[in-house]
C-alpha cells in the first residue's frame, strides 16, 4: 500500500462527523439533453433542498467528460485533477454518488463521481464536473436523501491545500 503525506499540517481528528437526519427521500428522473450536475442541482433546489446525498442508479450520456487524479508536480498538493477525458456516446452510467452542499459563497454545489461504460465496452470512472455531461436517450435516474441538521460546506483544508466539502451543522 502506498502512503501519501499531505503537504500541510495534519488535521486532527481527520474524520469529522456531524449528526444529520433524513428530511425525505425520493426518486428523480432527469430528461435527455440535460447536464447531469446542473439538472440535479436545479431539480433539488426547486424542491427547497440545500443538502443531500444522491445515488445515481442508471442513465446514458450523449457526451461526457470526467476527471481523475494525478500527481501534482508543483508540490502544492499530493495530487490534482488531470486533463478531462471526453467520451462520445452512447455512454452507459453504471452507478455513482454525489453530494449536494454549498460553496464558500453559499451557492449550491454538487460533487459527483461515477462509473460508466463507453460505446466500445471500456470502463471509466472519475469526477463528473458540471456543464460537460449531457444526458442521452432515457436521461438518468437517481435516489435522493435530503439532509437536515447537518450538510456540506466548502472550506479550505490546510492539510491538502484544497477547498473541499466538509460536514457542517446547519441552523
N, C-alpha and C positions, 0 to 999 in steps of 0.2 A: 504494500500500500504506500502511496506517495503522501508525504507530509508537507503541506504548504504552510509557509509562515507569512502572515499578512504584514504589510509594511508599517502599520500604525500600532499604537499601544493596544494591548489585549483588553477587550471589553469583558468585564466580569460582573455578573454572570453573562455568558454569551447567549444563553437561551432566555428570552424574555417572554413571559406569559401574562396575558390579561384575561380575566373572566369575561366571557361573552355568552349571550343566549340567542337561540334561534328566534328570528322575528318573522318566520314564514318561509315556506319553500314552495317552489313551483317549477314547472317545465316551461321552457321558452323556445320558440321556433323563429329563427332568423330567415329572412327571404333571400332567394337568389339575387345576386348583384350587390348585396350589402357587404361592406367591410366587416369582418368578424368583430374586431375590437370596438370600432366605432358603433356598430349595430348593438352590441351588448351594452355598452355604456348608455346609449340613447334609450334602449328598452328599460334598463334598470332605473335610470334617473327619472324617466317618465312615471315610474311607479313610486317615486319618492325614496328609492333605495340608495344609500350612500356607501354602504359597506356590505360586501357579500363574498361568499365562496361559490365558485362556478365550476361545475364538472361538464366538460364537453363530451357529448355522447356519440355523435355521428355528424357527418356532413361531407360536402365536396367543395373544392375550391376551383374556380375558373383560372385563377392565377394567384400565386402567393410568394412571399419571401419570408425567410426566417433567419435568425442569428444564433450563432454558437460562440462559446468562449474560446479564447486563445491566449497564450502567454502575453503579458504586457511588457514589451521591451523597454518602455520608458522607466520602469522601476517605480512608478507611482502606485501601481496595483499589482497583485499577483496575476490577475487575468483581466481581460477586457473583451468586448464583443469583436468578433471578426467581421469581415465584409458580408453583406447579405447574400444568401443563396436564394436564387429565384427558381421557382418551379412553375411551369405552364401546365394547365390542367388537361384532362381531369386529374385532380389530386384528391385522394380519399382521406378524410380525417379518421384516424383510428381512435383517438382519445386525447384528452388534455385537461388541464386545470388552469383556473385563473382566479385572481383576487381583485376585487373592486375596492378601492380606497380613495384617498385624496393626495394630490401632490403637495409640495411645500406651500403653494399659493391657495390651497383649498379646492382646487378643481378636481373633478372626477378623473381617476386614473385606473386603468385596467392593466394588470401584469399577467401575461398568458404564456404558457408553454404547452406544446402539443407534439404528438407523433402522427406522421402522415405517410402515405404510400403514393409515390409518383406513378405516372402512367406506364412506366416500364417495370413497375414492381419493386423499385428501390425504397427502402425505409429511411425516413429522415425525421429529425426531431430537433427542437430548439425553442427559442423565444420568438413569439409572433408579435412584431411591433404593429401599432395602429397604422391604418392607411394603406397597407400593402397585401392584404389577404382578402381578395374579393371572392365571395361565395358563388358556387356554381349551382347547377340544377339540384333542386331539393333543399338548398340552403343548409342550415345546421340546426341541431337540437342540443339543448343544454339543460341541466338541472341547476337551479339557483337556490342557495340558502342565504337569506338575508340575515344580517347580524345586528344585534342591539347590545348596548352596554360597552362594547369594545369594537374596534375596527383596525384599519390600516392607514398609516400616515407616512409619507416620505420624509425622512430626516437624514442628516449627514451621519455617516458611520465612520468614525475616526480610524477604526482598525483596518477597514478595507479600502478607505478613500472613495467610497461610493455613496451616493444618495440612494437609500433603499427603503422599502416598506418596512415599517416597524409597528408592532402592536401598540395601540393607544386606547386609553379609556375614553369613552365618549360621554358627554353630558346628557 
